[in-house]
Amino acid sequence: MQVELSLTLPDNVQVDAADVKTITVYAMFERGILSSGQAAEILGLSKRTFLENASLHGVSLFQYDENELIEEIEQ
């Protein structure tokens, strides 16, 4: 299934379609909606490049909740 989105922003918002696409894809990856492979494909990147750029978009590759992090540290 493919979904096409349309978004209307105020005139004073200076962002282009590519930036909106990138922001959206990284947010969907961070929320677990897209895998890294799917996200990379959508953006036309290799999986490695997608993952290397994640931190530039404020996305951590380590998705631990507080309890999981404590368990991991204690091991």
N, CA, C and O atoms as CSV, one atom per row, in Angstrom:
chain,resi,resn,atom,element,x,y,z
A,1,MET,N,N,0.841,-1.179,0.000
A,1,MET,CA,C,0.000,0.000,0.000
A,1,MET,C,C,0.889,1.246,0.000
A,1,MET,O,O,1.836,1.347,0.780
A,2,GLN,N,N,0.580,2.156,-0.854
A,2,GLN,CA,C,1.294,3.424,-0.889
A,2,GLN,C,C,0.353,4.535,-0.450
A,2,GLN,O,O,-0.836,4.527,-0.766
A,3,VAL,N,N,0.907,5.482,0.280
A,3,VAL,CA,C,0.140,6.631,0.737
A,3,VAL,C,C,0.849,7.881,0.248
A,3,VAL,O,O,2.060,8.022,0.418
A,4,GLU,N,N,0.109,8.773,-0.350
A,4,GLU,CA,C,0.669,10.050,-0.770
A,4,GLU,C,C,0.074,11.128,0.123
A,4,GLU,O,O,-1.137,11.176,0.342
A,5,LEU,N,N,0.942,11.988,0.631
A,5,LEU,CA,C,0.511,13.036,1.544
A,5,LEU,C,C,0.652,14.408,0.904
A,5,LEU,O,O,1.514,14.637,0.056
A,6,SER,N,N,-0.210,15.303,1.326
A,6,SER,CA,C,-0.120,16.693,0.917
A,6,SER,C,C,-0.140,17.529,2.189
A,6,SER,O,O,-0.953,17.290,3.082
A,7,LEU,N,N,0.746,18.499,2.270
A,7,LEU,CA,C,0.860,19.327,3.464
A,7,LEU,C,C,0.974,20.786,3.042
A,7,LEU,O,O,1.837,21.145,2.241
A,8,THR,N,N,0.106,21.613,3.583
A,8,THR,CA,C,0.144,23.042,3.300
A,8,THR,C,C,0.698,23.756,4.529
A,8,THR,O,O,0.133,23.671,5.619
A,9,LEU,N,N,1.802,24.453,4.337
A,9,LEU,CA,C,2.444,25.189,5.423
A,9,LEU,C,C,2.257,26.684,5.215
A,9,LEU,O,O,2.064,27.139,4.088
A,10,PRO,N,N,2.311,27.443,6.293
A,10,PRO,CA,C,2.219,28.903,6.152
A,10,PRO,C,C,3.365,29.440,5.281
A,10,PRO,O,O,4.443,28.852,5.209
A,11,ASP,N,N,3.099,30.557,4.634
A,11,ASP,CA,C,4.091,31.157,3.736
A,11,ASP,C,C,5.404,31.484,4.427
A,11,ASP,O,O,6.457,31.468,3.789
A,12,ASN,N,N,5.359,31.780,5.719
A,12,ASN,CA,C,6.580,32.183,6.415
A,12,ASN,C,C,7.432,30.991,6.869
A,12,ASN,O,O,8.502,31.194,7.442
A,13,VAL,N,N,6.991,29.775,6.631
A,13,VAL,CA,C,7.784,28.589,6.964
A,13,VAL,C,C,8.686,28.278,5.778
A,13,VAL,O,O,8.219,27.942,4.689
A,14,GLN,N,N,9.980,28.399,6.013
A,14,GLN,CA,C,10.960,28.210,4.951
A,14,GLN,C,C,11.528,26.795,4.992
A,14,GLN,O,O,12.556,26.553,5.624
A,15,VAL,N,N,10.866,25.871,4.326
A,15,VAL,CA,C,11.320,24.485,4.266
A,15,VAL,C,C,10.896,23.925,2.911
A,15,VAL,O,O,9.824,24.246,2.398
A,16,ASP,N,N,11.743,23.097,2.352
A,16,ASP,CA,C,11.368,22.518,1.063
A,16,ASP,C,C,10.849,21.095,1.242
A,16,ASP,O,O,10.965,20.512,2.320
A,17,ALA,N,N,10.285,20.554,0.193
A,17,ALA,CA,C,9.643,19.236,0.243
A,17,ALA,C,C,10.626,18.143,0.651
A,17,ALA,O,O,10.251,17.219,1.372
A,18,ALA,N,N,11.870,18.231,0.205
A,18,ALA,CA,C,12.865,17.216,0.556
A,18,ALA,C,C,13.137,17.205,2.057
A,18,ALA,O,O,13.297,16.141,2.656
A,19,ASP,N,N,13.188,18.395,2.664
A,19,ASP,CA,C,13.400,18.475,4.114
A,19,ASP,C,C,12.231,17.875,4.875
A,19,ASP,O,O,12.428,17.146,5.847
A,20,VAL,N,N,11.014,18.176,4.438
A,20,VAL,CA,C,9.826,17.628,5.090
A,20,VAL,C,C,9.821,16.107,4.974
A,20,VAL,O,O,9.494,15.405,5.932
A,21,LYS,N,N,10.179,15.610,3.816
A,21,LYS,CA,C,10.235,14.155,3.605
A,21,LYS,C,C,11.256,13.528,4.543
A,21,LYS,O,O,10.966,12.520,5.187
A,22,THR,N,N,12.439,14.108,4.626
A,22,THR,CA,C,13.500,13.568,5.481
A,22,THR,C,C,13.082,13.587,6.946
A,22,THR,O,O,13.257,12.594,7.653
A,23,ILE,N,N,12.539,14.695,7.402
A,23,ILE,CA,C,12.096,14.810,8.789
A,23,ILE,C,C,11.032,13.765,9.097
A,23,ILE,O,O,11.073,13.117,10.142
A,24,THR,N,N,10.095,13.607,8.195
A,24,THR,CA,C,9.004,12.650,8.386
A,24,THR,C,C,9.516,11.220,8.435
A,24,THR,O,O,9.102,10.443,9.295
A,25,VAL,N,N,10.401,10.868,7.533
A,25,VAL,CA,C,10.921,9.497,7.485
A,25,VAL,C,C,11.728,9.180,8.742
A,25,VAL,O,O,11.581,8.095,9.304
A,26,TYR,N,N,12.574,10.098,9.191
A,26,TYR,CA,C,13.335,9.847,10.414
A,26,TYR,C,C,12.409,9.733,11.625
A,26,TYR,O,O,12.650,8.912,12.510
A,27,ALA,N,N,11.355,10.547,11.674
A,27,ALA,CA,C,10.391,10.448,12.781
A,27,ALA,C,C,9.670,9.101,12.745
A,27,ALA,O,O,9.442,8.496,13.792
A,28,MET,N,N,9.316,8.635,11.573
A,28,MET,CA,C,8.630,7.338,11.453
A,28,MET,C,C,9.557,6.195,11.843
A,28,MET,O,O,9.118,5.210,12.437
A,29,PHE,N,N,10.837,6.321,11.511
A,29,PHE,CA,C,11.820,5.318,11.932
A,29,PHE,C,C,11.951,5.319,13.444
A,29,PHE,O,O,11.946,4.262,14.076
A,30,GLU,N,N,12.068,6.513,14.026
A,30,GLU,CA,C,12.251,6.627,15.467
A,30,GLU,C,C,11.057,6.042,16.225
A,30,GLU,O,O,11.228,5.472,17.302
A,31,ARG,N,N,9.878,6.177,15.683
A,31,ARG,CA,C,8.669,5.651,16.327
A,31,ARG,C,C,8.435,4.176,16.036
A,31,ARG,O,O,7.491,3.584,16.558
A,32,GLY,N,N,9.285,3.577,15.207
A,32,GLY,CA,C,9.152,2.156,14.915
A,32,GLY,C,C,8.165,1.839,13.810
A,32,GLY,O,O,7.807,0.677,13.618
A,33,ILE,N,N,7.720,2.848,13.083
A,33,ILE,CA,C,6.781,2.641,11.983
A,33,ILE,C,C,7.507,2.108,10.761
A,33,ILE,O,O,6.972,1.276,10.029
A,34,LEU,N,N,8.724,2.584,10.539
A,34,LEU,CA,C,9.552,2.137,9.417
A,34,LEU,C,C,10.814,1.477,9.944
A,34,LEU,O,O,11.370,1.897,10.958
A,35,SER,N,N,11.257,0.448,9.252
A,35,SER,CA,C,12.566,-0.133,9.555
A,35,SER,C,C,13.634,0.768,8.945
A,35,SER,O,O,13.326,1.635,8.127
A,36,SER,N,N,14.874,0.567,9.340
A,36,SER,CA,C,15.955,1.374,8.764
A,36,SER,C,C,16.078,1.123,7.264
A,36,SER,O,O,16.372,2.044,6.502
A,37,GLY,N,N,15.858,-0.103,6.843
A,37,GLY,CA,C,15.917,-0.420,5.416
A,37,GLY,C,C,14.821,0.275,4.620
A,37,GLY,O,O,15.070,0.816,3.543
A,38,GLN,N,N,13.603,0.256,5.164
A,38,GLN,CA,C,12.494,0.936,4.497
A,38,GLN,C,C,12.749,2.433,4.426
A,38,GLN,O,O,12.557,3.055,3.381
A,39,ALA,N,N,13.179,3.004,5.532
A,39,ALA,CA,C,13.431,4.436,5.592
A,39,ALA,C,C,14.533,4.831,4.610
A,39,ALA,O,O,14.405,5.824,3.894
A,40,ALA,N,N,15.604,4.060,4.578
A,40,ALA,CA,C,16.702,4.348,3.660
A,40,ALA,C,C,16.229,4.307,2.215
A,40,ALA,O,O,16.588,5.165,1.408
A,41,GLU,N,N,15.426,3.306,1.899
A,41,GLU,CA,C,14.918,3.175,0.530
A,41,GLU,C,C,14.056,4.376,0.139
A,41,GLU,O,O,14.189,4.899,-0.968
A,42,ILE,N,N,13.182,4.813,1.033
A,42,ILE,CA,C,12.319,5.960,0.752
A,42,ILE,C,C,13.150,7.200,0.454
A,42,ILE,O,O,12.809,7.987,-0.430
A,43,LEU,N,N,14.248,7.373,1.200
A,43,LEU,CA,C,15.096,8.556,1.024
A,43,LEU,C,C,16.147,8.390,-0.071
A,43,LEU,O,O,16.878,9.330,-0.383
A,44,GLY,N,N,16.221,7.195,-0.650
A,44,GLY,CA,C,17.207,6.968,-1.709
A,44,GLY,C,C,18.626,6.882,-1.186
A,44,GLY,O,O,19.573,7.258,-1.877
A,45,LEU,N,N,18.776,6.387,0.039
A,45,LEU,CA,C,20.086,6.248,0.675
A,45,LEU,C,C,20.394,4.782,0.896
A,45,LEU,O,O,19.497,3.939,0.890
A,46,SER,N,N,21.672,4.482,1.091
A,46,SER,CA,C,22.021,3.150,1.562
A,46,SER,C,C,21.608,3.069,3.026
A,46,SER,O,O,21.476,4.089,3.702
A,47,LYS,N,N,21.407,1.864,3.500
A,47,LYS,CA,C,21.040,1.693,4.908
A,47,LYS,C,C,22.138,2.265,5.806
A,47,LYS,O,O,21.850,2.904,6.818
A,48,ARG,N,N,23.376,2.035,5.434
A,48,ARG,CA,C,24.495,2.542,6.230
A,48,ARG,C,C,24.464,4.070,6.325
A,48,ARG,O,O,24.617,4.633,7.409
A,49,THR,N,N,24.268,4.727,5.198
A,49,THR,CA,C,24.222,6.191,5.192
A,49,THR,C,C,23.046,6.693,6.015
A,49,THR,O,O,23.180,7.652,6.775
A,50,PHE,N,N,21.892,6.048,5.867
A,50,PHE,CA,C,20.723,6.432,6.661
A,50,PHE,C,C,21.057,6.373,8.148
A,50,PHE,O,O,20.786,7.320,8.887
A,51,LEU,N,N,21.645,5.262,8.587
A,51,LEU,CA,C,21.966,5.096,10.003
A,51,LEU,C,C,23.048,6.076,10.460
A,51,LEU,O,O,22.984,6.598,11.573
A,52,GLU,N,N,24.034,6.323,9.608
A,52,GLU,CA,C,25.086,7.276,9.955
A,52,GLU,C,C,24.527,8.690,10.125
A,52,GLU,O,O,25.042,9.463,10.933
A,53,ASN,N,N,23.490,9.032,9.377
A,53,ASN,CA,C,22.913,10.376,9.427
A,53,ASN,C,C,21.842,10.539,10.501
A,53,ASN,O,O,21.362,11.650,10.726
A,54,ALA,N,N,21.464,9.463,11.160
A,54,ALA,CA,C,20.371,9.524,12.136
A,54,ALA,C,C,20.619,10.582,13.208
A,54,ALA,O,O,19.720,11.355,13.537
A,55,SER,N,N,21.814,10.620,13.743
A,55,SER,CA,C,22.093,11.578,14.825
A,55,SER,C,C,22.009,13.023,14.343
A,55,SER,O,O,21.725,13.920,15.137
A,56,LEU,N,N,22.250,13.260,13.069
A,56,LEU,CA,C,22.122,14.613,12.518
A,56,LEU,C,C,20.678,15.099,12.573
A,56,LEU,O,O,20.407,16.299,12.530
A,57,HIS,N,N,19.761,14.147,12.670
A,57,HIS,CA,C,18.336,14.461,12.714
A,57,HIS,C,C,17.756,14.237,14.112
A,57,HIS,O,O,16.539,14.178,14.286
A,58,GLY,N,N,18.644,14.114,15.107
A,58,GLY,CA,C,18.209,13.968,16.483
A,58,GLY,C,C,17.603,12.615,16.811
A,58,GLY,O,O,16.838,12.483,17.766
A,59,VAL,N,N,17.948,11.613,16.015
A,59,VAL,CA,C,17.383,10.276,16.206
A,59,VAL,C,C,18.458,9.352,16.756
A,59,VAL,O,O,19.533,9.215,16.173
A,60,SER,N,N,18.158,8.728,17.871
A,60,SER,CA,C,19.070,7.757,18.462
A,60,SER,C,C,18.805,6.380,17.862
A,60,SER,O,O,17.658,6.005,17.622
A,61,LEU,N,N,19.863,5.646,17.626
A,61,LEU,CA,C,19.712,4.275,17.127
A,61,LEU,C,C,19.411,3.308,18.256
A,61,LEU,O,O,19.072,2.150,18.016
A,62,PHE,N,N,19.534,3.779,19.477
A,62,PHE,CA,C,19.312,2.944,20.652
A,62,PHE,C,C,17.976,3.323,21.266
A,62,PHE,O,O,17.852,4.357,21.923
A,63,GLN,N,N,16.995,2.491,21.050
A,63,GLN,CA,C,15.634,2.784,21.493
A,63,GLN,C,C,15.309,2.013,22.765
A,63,GLN,O,O,14.521,1.067,22.738
A,64,TYR,N,N,15.904,2.410,23.861
A,64,TYR,CA,C,15.663,1.772,25.150
A,64,TYR,C,C,14.708,2.620,25.974
A,64,TYR,O,O,14.794,3.848,25.963
A,65,ASP,N,N,13.790,1.962,26.696
A,65,ASP,CA,C,13.063,2.713,27.709
A,65,ASP,C,C,13.897,2.655,28.988
A,65,ASP,O,O,14.920,1.971,29.029
A,66,GLU,N,N,13.477,3.353,30.013
A,66,GLU,CA,C,14.283,3.474,31.231
A,66,GLU,C,C,14.597,2.114,31.855
A,66,GLU,O,O,15.737,1.872,32.250
A,67,ASN,N,N,13.614,1.231,31.950
A,67,ASN,CA,C,13.826,-0.086,32.556
A,67,ASN,C,C,14.787,-0.946,31.742
A,67,ASN,O,O,15.637,-1.634,32.308
A,68,GLU,N,N,14.656,-0.910,30.428
A,68,GLU,CA,C,15.561,-1.677,29.563
A,68,GLU,C,C,16.995,-1.165,29.705
A,68,GLU,O,O,17.935,-1.959,29.720
A,69,LEU,N,N,17.165,0.119,29.805
A,69,LEU,CA,C,18.501,0.697,29.944
A,69,LEU,C,C,19.122,0.281,31.274
A,69,LEU,O,O,20.301,-0.071,31.314
A,70,ILE,N,N,18.359,0.314,32.355
A,70,ILE,CA,C,18.852,-0.106,33.662
A,70,ILE,C,C,19.264,-1.574,33.638
A,70,ILE,O,O,20.321,-1.936,34.156
A,71,GLU,N,N,18.428,-2.416,33.034
A,71,GLU,CA,C,18.751,-3.850,32.906
A,71,GLU,C,C,20.046,-4.040,32.128
A,71,GLU,O,O,20.896,-4.841,32.518
A,72,GLU,N,N,20.197,-3.312,31.039
A,72,GLU,CA,C,21.383,-3.447,30.199
A,72,GLU,C,C,22.636,-3.017,30.963
A,72,GLU,O,O,23.675,-3.668,30.850
A,73,ILE,N,N,22.559,-1.951,31.722
A,73,ILE,CA,C,23.703,-1.449,32.482
A,73,ILE,C,C,24.090,-2.430,33.591
A,73,ILE,O,O,25.273,-2.632,33.867
A,74,GLU,N,N,23.088,-3.032,34.217
A,74,GLU,CA,C,23.352,-3.935,35.337
A,74,GLU,C,C,23.934,-5.282,34.909
A,74,GLU,O,O,24.456,-6.014,35.749
A,75,GLN,N,N,23.857,-5.614,33.657
A,75,GLN,CA,C,24.367,-6.913,33.192
A,75,GLN,C,C,25.855,-6.918,33.030
A,75,GLN,O,O,26.431,-7.937,32.647
